[in-house]
Each structure stands twice: as structure tokens, then as C-alpha cells.
Amino acid sequence: MKFSTYLKKLYKITVPYLPGYNKFCLFIRKFYSTERDWISRLPVKPGIIVPVLLPIGNFNMCRPERCSIAKKFFWTSGRREPAEDRIALDLFVKFAMESEIILDIGSNSGLFALAAAKAKPTAEILAFDILLEANKIFINNIKLNNFEGIIDARLTGIGVEGVFKSPSNEISSEMPTALSVEDSVTSSEYVNVPIITLDQLCIPKYIGKKTCIKIDVESTEVDIFNNGLETLKKIKPVIICEVLMRAKNFEIYDKILTDFSYRKFLITAEGLKEHDSIIPDKKYKDWFFIADDNFNPKMIKLDQII
């Protein structure tokens, strides 16, 4: 183990437990800004509850000592930062309010599903992740916000039908947020997690129902689209999708979306920028896909189309 890694680990298991550490964090939080983003990487006091502030209402997230999403909300005082991430979440919430079916694929600790439950508790909300620890923290967040019976958090992957060996122990100093079904995780303790296709999930059950989907699967999106052709054709869901620079075969699902008459918008800090084709961006990672016959500018007026 590198000396720097050892120091970081020693810091995390000692300093945050010291008396007065939370007051210290609250003090330095006053100096947080996107220019000082290093602050949000500092550990916080274990066991605290972190509020998430949204226009449609607030909810809480737990375990910021393990969950980097909750930790980031602590440092930003509950605000979604940076601006492009806030726009992506607000856009998802806006379409969730108009949807009967809401799918959070790659849910991690549940931010998007929790926001959807706050916005549209009468919808059928299903969330999927392949990491056991993330699923456990997500379930705790569901209980914390009294969303039992509203959100169905499944330890299941969406992509190519198969099985993923998910580690049942903690595999890093902080819960991973970048785990995909293609990752080889060395762990002597694991559980078998089923992977199903998007069409197996949606067809024919959700045909005729307004559907909103968030996809964040660490560059394996092509597997979802390749095995979700009937869903795109017959349901035409609205989609918020992460597209990283390392995205695998994005040209394939770019063509699939074109074939099904989807419009494509890159979500930037200034608003939505329409593209004819998907072009992975170094700074901005989230895209908004909507079938042309479902497009209504009034639905996205919170963001200027640039």
C-alpha cells in the first residue's frame, strides 16, 4: 500500500470520529464552491443524515461516510451541483411527473428514484443496480423517507441477459459509483445478481404507458439499447443517459435512436444543446433523448435549447 493511500485510510477511520469534527466540517463548508471542489472529497462525520433540496420538495440521504452522492450533498448544503447535474435531475423530475412508469437503471444509492418518488409517488418506480452495498444503502434511504411501497429497489442489472457476481463485502474505502457489469471484481464473498434485458422488463407490460428512464451504467449503455429495441419502438420512453468519453460502441445506439426518430440533446451548464449525433463530451456527460413525436418544447422550458 502506498504511503499516501495509507494516510488517507488512517484519516477516514480516525479523524471523522473525533469530537467537534462535524462542527469543523460545517465551518469549512462555508467556503465550498465549484472552484474548491476538493472540499467535497473530504470525509464527513459518520452516521449523519443529509438533506437534498429540490424545487418539488426535500428528502434525505444516509451514510455519507460511504456514499459519495450523499457526501457531496452535505458539502453543497443540499444543492445539486454543478449546474449541468442540476439540470439533468430537474429535467428527469419534470418528465417523471408526467410518467406512469419510472425506471432508474444504475441507481446506486437512489438519488433519481428518490427524487421521482417525491415528485410522483403514484407512479410505478423501479430502480436497478448490481452492487449489493449500494442496494442496501438505497433501501435504507427508502425507509428514511417513508417511500416503502413507492420505490421498488432491485438488485438486478439491465443489459444482456446473464449473471453478475456482486461483492458482498466492502471493496474500497468508499462505495463505488463506477461499477459496470463488465468489471471484474476480486472478492471471495459475492452474490449472484441477475441481468435482464430492457425488453424483458418492459414488453408487453408497459406498452401504452408514459415511461421515463435514467441510464447510468458506466459505458455499457449499448447493451441496454441493443436489447431494448421493442421498448424504444412500442413505448418510446423519455431517456436521461450518461455517455462517457470511454462509452462502448456509442455509435451503435446513436444509430438505433436515429432509426426510432429520437432527438438528442447534450445537457450543459447553459442548457440543452441539440445534436444530430451523439458526440461524447469531455466536460458534460449526460444526454437527453426524446422521440420526435413526444417532443414538446413547453416541457423543457426550464432549460434554454442552445
N, C-alpha and C positions, 0 to 999 in steps of 0.2 A: 504494500500500500504506500502511495506517495505521501510524503510528509504533509503536504497541503491538504490532501484528502483526509488524512488522519485528524488534522486540526479542525477541519470543517465538521467531521463526525463528532469529535470531542465537544465542540461548541454546541452542537444541536442537542446533545444528551445531558448537558450540564447547565449552560448559561440560561436558556429559556425557563428553567425551573427555579431560578433564584428569586427571592422576594424582591419586588419592585421592578421586575423585568417588563411586565406589561405596561407600567407607567412610563418606563423608558421608551417603549415602542410607541405609545401614544404621543409622546413628546416629539420623537423624530418623524412621526407620520405627518406632522405639520409641514415638513419640508419636502414631502413627496411631490414629484412632478414627473412627466414623461422624460424629462431631461435627466432625472435622477432615478431611473428605473431600477438601478441596483438595489435601492432601498427595499423594493418589493420582493427581493430574493432573501432577505434576512428572515430567520425563523421567528415565529411568534409564540406566545405563551400557549402551551398545550391545553386543550380542553375548552377553549373559549368558543362562543357562538358568534358567527359573523353575519351581519345583516347585508342583504342585497337590495339595493334601491332601484326600482323601475317605475316608469310612468304609470303602469297598470296596478302597482301595489308592491309591497315589500315581502320578502321571505327570508329565511335564514339558512345558512350552511354551517356544517360542523367539521371538526377535525382539521383545522388549518395547519396543524403541525405535520400532517401527512398529505393533505390535499392542496396543491399549488393554486387551484382556482379559488378556493375559499381564502387562502392566504393573500392572494392578490387583492381580493375584495376588502380584506382588512386594511391593507395599505392604502387603498384608494377611497377609504371611508364609504364603501358600499357602491361606488360608481363603477360602471363598466368602462374600462379604458384599455387601449386607446380608442379614438373616435370610430375607426372602422369596425372594431369589435362591437362597440355600442350600436352602430347602425345595423350590423348583421343580426344582433339579438333583437333589436326593436322591430326589424323587418319580419323576423320569424314570428314574433309575438303578434304582430299585426295580422299576418296570414293565419296564424293559429286561431285567432278569434273568429275567423270566417270558416274554419275547418271542422269537419266531423271526426276525422282521423288524423292524429299527430304522431309521427314516428321520429324518435331521436336515435339515430344509428351512430354508435360510437359515443355513448352518453357520458362515460367517465363518472364523475360524482353527481351528474344530473342537472347542470345549470339550465340547459334549454328546455328539458322536460319540466323542471320545476317552474320556470317562467311560463310555460304553456299551461300548466295546471292552475297557476294564478290567474291567467288571462281567460281560460276557457275550461273550467272544471267539469263541464258537461260533455266534453269531447272524450273520445276513446284515445288515451295517451299510452303508447308503448315505447319503451326505451330498451336499447340493446348494447351490451358491452361484453368483452371477452375476458376482462381482468376481474378475478374474484374479489380482490380488495376494493376495487372501485365499486363493484356491485354492492358490497357490504356498506360502504360509506354512503352510497346513494340511498339505500334502504333506510339508513339512519336519518338522512335528510328528508325523506318522505315522511317518516314518523314525526320528525321535529316540526314539520309544517302541517301536520294533520292531513296529508294527501293520500292516506291509505284508501284504497278503493277508487282512486282517481288515476294514479300512475301505476302502470304495470312494468316494473323494472326486471328485465330478464337477463340472466347470464347466458347470452346467446349471441353468436356472430351472424352477420348478414353478408353474403358473398357467394362463394362457390360451396356447394353442399359438402360437408365434411365434419371434422372434429379438430378442435384446438386444445392443446394441453396447457391449461392456465395455471400458473404457480399459485399455490395455496398459502404461501408464506410471503413475507415482505422481501422483495428482491432488490430494493435500493433504499437510500436514505429518505427519499420522498416518493410518494406513489407515482408511478409512471403515467404520463399523459400522451405518450407517443408509441403505444404498443399496437402492432398490427397482427393479423392472422399469419403473416409470413415471417414473423420474428421467431427466432429460435432461442427460447429462454431456458437456461440451465437451472434446473430446480429438481431436487429429489422428491419434493412434495407438490403434487399437482392434481387438478380435477379436469375431467374431460368436458369441454364446452362444445355443444353442438353448433354447427354453422348451417344456416338455411339460406335459400335464395329469396330475393325480394318478391319474385312471383309466387313462391310457395306461401309467403306471408300474406300477400295482398289479393291474389286471384283465387277464386272469384269473390271472396268475402267483401272486399271494399269497392267493388265496381259500383259506380253511381254515387259515391260519397266523396265530398270535397276532402282532399288529403294534402297535408303539409309535411315535408320531410327535411330533417337536418342530417347531413352526412359528414362525418369526421372520422375517417378510418385509416389515416396515415399512409396515403398514396396507393391504397388498393381499391379505389373507387370504381375502377374499370370492372372489377368482378361483380359489383352491385349492379351496374348498368347493363353489363352483358347478360346477366341473369335476371333482369327486370324489364325485358322488352314489352311483355304483355301489360305490365303495370304502367309503363310510360304511354303505351298505345291506348289502353282502355280506361285508365284512371286520370292520367295527365296531372300528377301531383306537382305542387309548387315545391321547389328544392333550394335549400341553402347548402352549399357544398364547399368543403375545404379542398383546394387544389394547390399542393406544394410544388416547389421547383423540382423536386425529385419524383413527382407524380408518375406512376407507372402507366404507360400507354394511354395518356390522356387524349391523344388524337383519335383513339377508337371511340371513347364515349362522347367526344366532341362531335363526331360524325353521327353517332346514334341520336344525340339531341337535335342535330340539324335535321335528320331524317324524320323526326317526330315534331318538327316545327316549333322547337323551343327557342326563345330569345335568351341571350346570355349577357349577364351584367357582372362586371368586376365591382366588388364593394370596396370603395376607397374612403379615405377620411373626409373627402369633399362630397361624396355621394355615390351614385351608381353610374358606372361608365359602360355603355353597351359595346360589345364586340361581336363581330361575325363569327369568330372562332375563339376557343379557349387559348389563352396565352399565359402560362404560369408567370406570376409576378414576384420579384424579389422581396418587395415590401408588403404587398397585400395578398392574402391567402384565400379569402372567402369569395365565392361566386353565388349569384342568384340566377336560377334557371326557372323560366315560366313558359308554358305552352302559349303560342301566339294567340289562340282563341280564348285564353283565360286572362290575357293581359289587359289590365285596366289602370291607366296612369293615376287615377284617383286613389288607388290602393297603396301607392308608394310615394305619395306627395310629400311625406316627411323627409324624403331624400331627393335632392335635385338630380335629375338624369343629366349627366355631363358627357 
